[in-house]
Amino acid sequence: MGKKTNVAIAIAAAAGAAWASTKALSKPLSRTAKEALEYEQPIILAHRGGSALAPECSPAAFENAAKLGVHGFEIDLRLTKDEEIIVFHDEYMSRVTNFSGRVADYTLDELKKADLGYHFVDLNGEYSYRDCGEHIMTLGELLDKYPQMLINMDIKDAPPTYEGSLMPSKLWRLLEEKEAFQRVVVTSFYDDQIDRFNLYAQNTVALGAGEKEVRKAYTAFTSQFKHLYHPKADVFQIPVKSNMFPLDSANFIKFLTSLNIPVHYWTIDDPNVMRKLIKNGAKGIITDRPDLAIEALKLD
């Protein structure tokens, strides 16, 4: 046996010993169940209220989705110039309203005058909501109007911005005021925002997974060190694919489910894909077409 062979064997033995020691010292820790995520059947969350059927994040969209029978809404949060939390996705106003400029440069009163239906084109190709009074809502208004709904909220303002620096504490205070801890999920693409919010919440509110958390989980799943993954999220809301990596496999869903982490997929508008994901073990579908999802999943 040559010297190189002996070295290779020694390295392999050391790696095996290291792996065995991590198995002995580290045990997977499941997340504690959160009331907001306790449901028997897979759920449907209307993405921005169901933005293929009515202007996104508008009163009409939320009301339409509620009447269809969805379990809840997936929304985005921004902070206004006068530090009010509104339900709005973009940093700028021009894509969905007749206003231009940054959300953060307007007060709430000013933003209430924007027409959320201005650019919306319905399934028939018509501007059916233009000049119909569809206005921006505050998070407080949405929580008050739909106390029965699960509301999954995504912090959009980046941590380094002024608005982003204020959002975690302001969001915590609003949820505390509304006593809404058991009917919301708080998440963000920015893991730092989730962590900062949780400094206040102390794991009393269901948390989604940021981009870094998703990468960490997928890396653990595809390695021999699954046992080293200790999740910081209560639910994963993910696309079916991230770059070239598939995130929709039954085994990946099973891995997360074993840690008491349900998986929701966005933004799914094809009924066949919805059914496939549910068959693979997904617990939620986030969609712009809640009408199709209701039919595909046969939810009451």
Contacts in CASP RR format, 6 or more apart in sequence:
PFRMAT RR
TARGET T0000
AUTHOR 0000-0000-0000
METHOD contacts of the structure
MODEL  1
MGKKTNVAIAIAAAAGAAWASTKALSKPLSRTAKEALEYEQPIILAHRGG
SALAPECSPAAFENAAKLGVHGFEIDLRLTKDEEIIVFHDEYMSRVTNFS
GRVADYTLDELKKADLGYHFVDLNGEYSYRDCGEHIMTLGELLDKYPQML
INMDIKDAPPTYEGSLMPSKLWRLLEEKEAFQRVVVTSFYDDQIDRFNLY
AQNTVALGAGEKEVRKAYTAFTSQFKHLYHPKADVFQIPVKSNMFPLDSA
NFIKFLTSLNIPVHYWTIDDPNVMRKLIKNGAKGIITDRPDLAIEALKLD
19 224 0 8 1.000
19 225 0 8 1.000
22 225 0 8 1.000
22 227 0 8 1.000
22 228 0 8 1.000
23 227 0 8 1.000
26 227 0 8 1.000
26 228 0 8 1.000
26 230 0 8 1.000
27 227 0 8 1.000
28 226 0 8 1.000
28 227 0 8 1.000
28 229 0 8 1.000
28 230 0 8 1.000
28 258 0 8 1.000
28 259 0 8 1.000
29 230 0 8 1.000
29 231 0 8 1.000
29 259 0 8 1.000
30 258 0 8 1.000
30 259 0 8 1.000
30 260 0 8 1.000
31 231 0 8 1.000
31 233 0 8 1.000
31 234 0 8 1.000
31 259 0 8 1.000
31 260 0 8 1.000
31 261 0 8 1.000
32 203 0 8 1.000
32 260 0 8 1.000
33 260 0 8 1.000
34 182 0 8 1.000
34 205 0 8 1.000
34 206 0 8 1.000
34 234 0 8 1.000
35 182 0 8 1.000
35 183 0 8 1.000
36 150 0 8 1.000
36 182 0 8 1.000
36 183 0 8 1.000
36 184 0 8 1.000
36 185 0 8 1.000
36 205 0 8 1.000
36 206 0 8 1.000
37 185 0 8 1.000
37 206 0 8 1.000
37 234 0 8 1.000
37 235 0 8 1.000
37 262 0 8 1.000
39 71 0 8 1.000
39 283 0 8 1.000
41 297 0 8 1.000
41 299 0 8 1.000
42 278 0 8 1.000
42 282 0 8 1.000
42 283 0 8 1.000
42 284 0 8 1.000
42 285 0 8 1.000
42 297 0 8 1.000
42 299 0 8 1.000
43 70 0 8 1.000
43 71 0 8 1.000
43 72 0 8 1.000
43 150 0 8 1.000
43 264 0 8 1.000
43 283 0 8 1.000
43 284 0 8 1.000
43 285 0 8 1.000
43 299 0 8 1.000
44 69 0 8 1.000
44 70 0 8 1.000
44 71 0 8 1.000
44 72 0 8 1.000
44 284 0 8 1.000
44 285 0 8 1.000
44 287 0 8 1.000
44 290 0 8 1.000
44 293 0 8 1.000
44 294 0 8 1.000
44 297 0 8 1.000
44 299 0 8 1.000
45 70 0 8 1.000
45 71 0 8 1.000
45 72 0 8 1.000
45 73 0 8 1.000
45 74 0 8 1.000
45 150 0 8 1.000
45 152 0 8 1.000
45 264 0 8 1.000
45 284 0 8 1.000
45 285 0 8 1.000
45 286 0 8 1.000
45 287 0 8 1.000
46 61 0 8 1.000
46 62 0 8 1.000
46 65 0 8 1.000
46 68 0 8 1.000
46 70 0 8 1.000
46 72 0 8 1.000
46 73 0 8 1.000
46 74 0 8 1.000
46 287 0 8 1.000
46 288 0 8 1.000
46 290 0 8 1.000
47 74 0 8 1.000
47 266 0 8 1.000
47 267 0 8 1.000
47 286 0 8 1.000
47 287 0 8 1.000
47 288 0 8 1.000
48 56 0 8 1.000
48 57 0 8 1.000
48 61 0 8 1.000
48 73 0 8 1.000
48 74 0 8 1.000
48 75 0 8 1.000
48 76 0 8 1.000
48 89 0 8 1.000
48 288 0 8 1.000
49 56 0 8 1.000
49 57 0 8 1.000
49 58 0 8 1.000
49 61 0 8 1.000
49 62 0 8 1.000
49 64 0 8 1.000
49 65 0 8 1.000
49 73 0 8 1.000
49 74 0 8 1.000
49 75 0 8 1.000
49 290 0 8 1.000
50 56 0 8 1.000
50 61 0 8 1.000
50 64 0 8 1.000
50 65 0 8 1.000
50 287 0 8 1.000
50 288 0 8 1.000
50 289 0 8 1.000
50 290 0 8 1.000
51 57 0 8 1.000
51 61 0 8 1.000
51 288 0 8 1.000
52 123 0 8 1.000
52 269 0 8 1.000
52 288 0 8 1.000
52 289 0 8 1.000
53 61 0 8 1.000
53 64 0 8 1.000
53 65 0 8 1.000
53 122 0 8 1.000
53 123 0 8 1.000
53 288 0 8 1.000
53 289 0 8 1.000
53 290 0 8 1.000
53 291 0 8 1.000
54 60 0 8 1.000
54 61 0 8 1.000
54 64 0 8 1.000
54 120 0 8 1.000
54 129 0 8 1.000
54 134 0 8 1.000
55 61 0 8 1.000
55 96 0 8 1.000
55 116 0 8 1.000
55 117 0 8 1.000
55 120 0 8 1.000
55 129 0 8 1.000
55 134 0 8 1.000
56 89 0 8 1.000
56 96 0 8 1.000
56 116 0 8 1.000
56 120 0 8 1.000
57 75 0 8 1.000
57 76 0 8 1.000
57 87 0 8 1.000
57 88 0 8 1.000
57 89 0 8 1.000
57 96 0 8 1.000
57 116 0 8 1.000
57 136 0 8 1.000
57 137 0 8 1.000
58 116 0 8 1.000
58 117 0 8 1.000
58 129 0 8 1.000
58 134 0 8 1.000
58 135 0 8 1.000
58 137 0 8 1.000
59 134 0 8 1.000
59 135 0 8 1.000
59 137 0 8 1.000
60 129 0 8 1.000
60 132 0 8 1.000
60 134 0 8 1.000
62 73 0 8 1.000
62 137 0 8 1.000
62 142 0 8 1.000
62 145 0 8 1.000
62 146 0 8 1.000
65 72 0 8 1.000
65 73 0 8 1.000
65 290 0 8 1.000
66 146 0 8 1.000
66 149 0 8 1.000
68 290 0 8 1.000
68 291 0 8 1.000
68 294 0 8 1.000
69 290 0 8 1.000
69 294 0 8 1.000
69 299 0 8 1.000
69 300 0 8 1.000
70 149 0 8 1.000
70 290 0 8 1.000
70 293 0 8 1.000
70 294 0 8 1.000
71 149 0 8 1.000
71 150 0 8 1.000
71 299 0 8 1.000
72 146 0 8 1.000
72 149 0 8 1.000
72 150 0 8 1.000
72 151 0 8 1.000
72 152 0 8 1.000
73 142 0 8 1.000
73 146 0 8 1.000
73 149 0 8 1.000
73 150 0 8 1.000
73 151 0 8 1.000
73 152 0 8 1.000
74 152 0 8 1.000
74 154 0 8 1.000
74 237 0 8 1.000
74 266 0 8 1.000
74 286 0 8 1.000
75 87 0 8 1.000
75 139 0 8 1.000
75 142 0 8 1.000
75 151 0 8 1.000
75 152 0 8 1.000
75 153 0 8 1.000
75 154 0 8 1.000
76 87 0 8 1.000
76 88 0 8 1.000
76 89 0 8 1.000
76 153 0 8 1.000
76 154 0 8 1.000
76 156 0 8 1.000
77 85 0 8 1.000
77 86 0 8 1.000
77 87 0 8 1.000
77 88 0 8 1.000
77 139 0 8 1.000
77 153 0 8 1.000
77 154 0 8 1.000
77 155 0 8 1.000
77 156 0 8 1.000
77 157 0 8 1.000
77 167 0 8 1.000
77 171 0 8 1.000
78 85 0 8 1.000
78 86 0 8 1.000
78 88 0 8 1.000
78 89 0 8 1.000
78 91 0 8 1.000
78 103 0 8 1.000
78 104 0 8 1.000
78 156 0 8 1.000
78 157 0 8 1.000
78 163 0 8 1.000
79 85 0 8 1.000
79 86 0 8 1.000
79 103 0 8 1.000
79 104 0 8 1.000
79 157 0 8 1.000
79 163 0 8 1.000
79 164 0 8 1.000
79 166 0 8 1.000
79 167 0 8 1.000
79 170 0 8 1.000
80 86 0 8 1.000
80 103 0 8 1.000
80 104 0 8 1.000
80 106 0 8 1.000
80 107 0 8 1.000
80 108 0 8 1.000
80 111 0 8 1.000
81 104 0 8 1.000
81 105 0 8 1.000
81 106 0 8 1.000
81 107 0 8 1.000
81 110 0 8 1.000
82 107 0 8 1.000
82 108 0 8 1.000
83 166 0 8 1.000
83 170 0 8 1.000
84 107 0 8 1.000
84 108 0 8 1.000
84 138 0 8 1.000
85 138 0 8 1.000
85 139 0 8 1.000
85 140 0 8 1.000
85 167 0 8 1.000
85 170 0 8 1.000
85 171 0 8 1.000
85 174 0 8 1.000
86 103 0 8 1.000
86 108 0 8 1.000
86 111 0 8 1.000
86 136 0 8 1.000
86 137 0 8 1.000
86 138 0 8 1.000
86 139 0 8 1.000
87 136 0 8 1.000
87 137 0 8 1.000
87 138 0 8 1.000
87 139 0 8 1.000
87 142 0 8 1.000
88 103 0 8 1.000
88 136 0 8 1.000
88 156 0 8 1.000
89 96 0 8 1.000
89 156 0 8 1.000
90 96 0 8 1.000
90 103 0 8 1.000
91 102 0 8 1.000
91 103 0 8 1.000
91 104 0 8 1.000
91 156 0 8 1.000
92 100 0 8 1.000
92 101 0 8 1.000
92 102 0 8 1.000
92 103 0 8 1.000
93 99 0 8 1.000
93 100 0 8 1.000
93 101 0 8 1.000
93 102 0 8 1.000
93 103 0 8 1.000
93 106 0 8 1.000
93 114 0 8 1.000
94 100 0 8 1.000
94 101 0 8 1.000
95 119 0 8 1.000
96 116 0 8 1.000
96 117 0 8 1.000
96 118 0 8 1.000
96 119 0 8 1.000
96 120 0 8 1.000
97 114 0 8 1.000
97 115 0 8 1.000
97 116 0 8 1.000
97 117 0 8 1.000
97 118 0 8 1.000
97 119 0 8 1.000
98 114 0 8 1.000
98 115 0 8 1.000
98 118 0 8 1.000
99 106 0 8 1.000
99 111 0 8 1.000
99 114 0 8 1.000
103 111 0 8 1.000
104 157 0 8 1.000
104 161 0 8 1.000
104 162 0 8 1.000
104 163 0 8 1.000
108 138 0 8 1.000
111 136 0 8 1.000
112 135 0 8 1.000
112 136 0 8 1.000
113 135 0 8 1.000
114 135 0 8 1.000
114 136 0 8 1.000
115 130 0 8 1.000
115 131 0 8 1.000
115 133 0 8 1.000
115 134 0 8 1.000
115 135 0 8 1.000
116 129 0 8 1.000
116 133 0 8 1.000
116 134 0 8 1.000
116 135 0 8 1.000
116 136 0 8 1.000
117 127 0 8 1.000
117 129 0 8 1.000
117 130 0 8 1.000
117 132 0 8 1.000
117 133 0 8 1.000
117 134 0 8 1.000
118 127 0 8 1.000
118 130 0 8 1.000
118 131 0 8 1.000
119 127 0 8 1.000
120 127 0 8 1.000
120 128 0 8 1.000
120 129 0 8 1.000
120 130 0 8 1.000
121 127 0 8 1.000
122 128 0 8 1.000
122 129 0 8 1.000
139 153 0 8 1.000
139 171 0 8 1.000
139 174 0 8 1.000
140 174 0 8 1.000
140 178 0 8 1.000
142 151 0 8 1.000
143 151 0 8 1.000
143 174 0 8 1.000
143 178 0 8 1.000
143 180 0 8 1.000
143 184 0 8 1.000
144 178 0 8 1.000
147 183 0 8 1.000
149 183 0 8 1.000
150 183 0 8 1.000
150 184 0 8 1.000
150 185 0 8 1.000
151 180 0 8 1.000
151 183 0 8 1.000
151 184 0 8 1.000
151 185 0 8 1.000
152 184 0 8 1.000
152 185 0 8 1.000
152 187 0 8 1.000
152 237 0 8 1.000
152 264 0 8 1.000
152 286 0 8 1.000
153 171 0 8 1.000
153 184 0 8 1.000
153 185 0 8 1.000
153 186 0 8 1.000
153 187 0 8 1.000
154 187 0 8 1.000
154 188 0 8 1.000
154 189 0 8 1.000
155 164 0 8 1.000
155 167 0 8 1.000
155 168 0 8 1.000
155 171 0 8 1.000
155 186 0 8 1.000
155 187 0 8 1.000
155 188 0 8 1.000
155 190 0 8 1.000
155 193 0 8 1.000
155 194 0 8 1.000
155 197 0 8 1.000
156 188 0 8 1.000
157 163 0 8 1.000
157 164 0 8 1.000
157 167 0 8 1.000
157 193 0 8 1.000
158 164 0 8 1.000
158 190 0 8 1.000
159 165 0 8 1.000
159 190 0 8 1.000
159 192 0 8 1.000
159 193 0 8 1.000
159 196 0 8 1.000
164 193 0 8 1.000
167 193 0 8 1.000
168 193 0 8 1.000
168 196 0 8 1.000
168 197 0 8 1.000
168 199 0 8 1.000
168 200 0 8 1.000
169 200 0 8 1.000
171 186 0 8 1.000
171 197 0 8 1.000
172 197 0 8 1.000
172 200 0 8 1.000
172 201 0 8 1.000
175 181 0 8 1.000
175 184 0 8 1.000
175 186 0 8 1.000
175 205 0 8 1.000
181 201 0 8 1.000
181 204 0 8 1.000
181 205 0 8 1.000
184 205 0 8 1.000
184 206 0 8 1.000
185 205 0 8 1.000
185 206 0 8 1.000
185 207 0 8 1.000
185 208 0 8 1.000
185 234 0 8 1.000
185 235 0 8 1.000
185 237 0 8 1.000
186 194 0 8 1.000
186 197 0 8 1.000
186 201 0 8 1.000
186 205 0 8 1.000
186 206 0 8 1.000
186 207 0 8 1.000
186 208 0 8 1.000
187 194 0 8 1.000
187 207 0 8 1.000
187 208 0 8 1.000
187 209 0 8 1.000
187 210 0 8 1.000
187 233 0 8 1.000
187 235 0 8 1.000
187 237 0 8 1.000
188 194 0 8 1.000
188 210 0 8 1.000
189 210 0 8 1.000
189 211 0 8 1.000
190 210 0 8 1.000
190 211 0 8 1.000
191 210 0 8 1.000
191 211 0 8 1.000
191 212 0 8 1.000
191 213 0 8 1.000
194 207 0 8 1.000
194 208 0 8 1.000
194 209 0 8 1.000
194 210 0 8 1.000
194 213 0 8 1.000
194 232 0 8 1.000
194 233 0 8 1.000
195 232 0 8 1.000
197 205 0 8 1.000
197 207 0 8 1.000
198 205 0 8 1.000
198 207 0 8 1.000
201 207 0 8 1.000
206 234 0 8 1.000
206 235 0 8 1.000
207 232 0 8 1.000
207 233 0 8 1.000
207 234 0 8 1.000
207 235 0 8 1.000
208 233 0 8 1.000
208 234 0 8 1.000
208 235 0 8 1.000
208 236 0 8 1.000
208 237 0 8 1.000
209 217 0 8 1.000
209 231 0 8 1.000
209 232 0 8 1.000
209 233 0 8 1.000
209 235 0 8 1.000
209 236 0 8 1.000
209 237 0 8 1.000
209 238 0 8 1.000
210 233 0 8 1.000
213 231 0 8 1.000
213 232 0 8 1.000
213 233 0 8 1.000
214 236 0 8 1.000
214 238 0 8 1.000
214 242 0 8 1.000
214 247 0 8 1.000
216 229 0 8 1.000
217 229 0 8 1.000
217 231 0 8 1.000
217 236 0 8 1.000
217 255 0 8 1.000
217 256 0 8 1.000
218 242 0 8 1.000
218 245 0 8 1.000
218 247 0 8 1.000
218 252 0 8 1.000
220 226 0 8 1.000
220 228 0 8 1.000
220 229 0 8 1.000
221 229 0 8 1.000
221 251 0 8 1.000
221 252 0 8 1.000
221 255 0 8 1.000
226 255 0 8 1.000
229 259 0 8 1.000
231 256 0 8 1.000
231 259 0 8 1.000
231 261 0 8 1.000
233 261 0 8 1.000
234 261 0 8 1.000
235 261 0 8 1.000
235 262 0 8 1.000
235 263 0 8 1.000
235 264 0 8 1.000
236 256 0 8 1.000
236 261 0 8 1.000
236 262 0 8 1.000
236 263 0 8 1.000
236 264 0 8 1.000
237 263 0 8 1.000
237 264 0 8 1.000
237 265 0 8 1.000
237 266 0 8 1.000
237 286 0 8 1.000
238 247 0 8 1.000
238 263 0 8 1.000
238 264 0 8 1.000
238 265 0 8 1.000
238 266 0 8 1.000
239 247 0 8 1.000
239 265 0 8 1.000
239 266 0 8 1.000
239 267 0 8 1.000
240 246 0 8 1.000
240 247 0 8 1.000
240 248 0 8 1.000
240 265 0 8 1.000
240 268 0 8 1.000
240 273 0 8 1.000
240 277 0 8 1.000
241 247 0 8 1.000
241 248 0 8 1.000
246 252 0 8 1.000
248 265 0 8 1.000
248 276 0 8 1.000
248 277 0 8 1.000
248 280 0 8 1.000
248 282 0 8 1.000
249 280 0 8 1.000
250 280 0 8 1.000
250 281 0 8 1.000
252 263 0 8 1.000
253 263 0 8 1.000
253 280 0 8 1.000
253 281 0 8 1.000
253 282 0 8 1.000
254 281 0 8 1.000
256 262 0 8 1.000
256 263 0 8 1.000
257 263 0 8 1.000
257 281 0 8 1.000
257 283 0 8 1.000
262 283 0 8 1.000
262 284 0 8 1.000
263 281 0 8 1.000
263 282 0 8 1.000
263 283 0 8 1.000
263 284 0 8 1.000
264 282 0 8 1.000
264 283 0 8 1.000
264 284 0 8 1.000
264 285 0 8 1.000
264 286 0 8 1.000
265 277 0 8 1.000
265 282 0 8 1.000
265 284 0 8 1.000
265 285 0 8 1.000
265 286 0 8 1.000
266 286 0 8 1.000
266 287 0 8 1.000
267 286 0 8 1.000
267 287 0 8 1.000
267 288 0 8 1.000
268 274 0 8 1.000
268 277 0 8 1.000
268 285 0 8 1.000
268 286 0 8 1.000
268 287 0 8 1.000
268 293 0 8 1.000
269 287 0 8 1.000
269 288 0 8 1.000
269 289 0 8 1.000
269 292 0 8 1.000
271 292 0 8 1.000
271 293 0 8 1.000
271 295 0 8 1.000
271 296 0 8 1.000
274 285 0 8 1.000
274 287 0 8 1.000
274 292 0 8 1.000
274 293 0 8 1.000
274 296 0 8 1.000
274 297 0 8 1.000
275 296 0 8 1.000
275 297 0 8 1.000
277 284 0 8 1.000
277 285 0 8 1.000
278 284 0 8 1.000
278 285 0 8 1.000
278 297 0 8 1.000
285 293 0 8 1.000
285 297 0 8 1.000
287 293 0 8 1.000
293 299 0 8 1.000
END
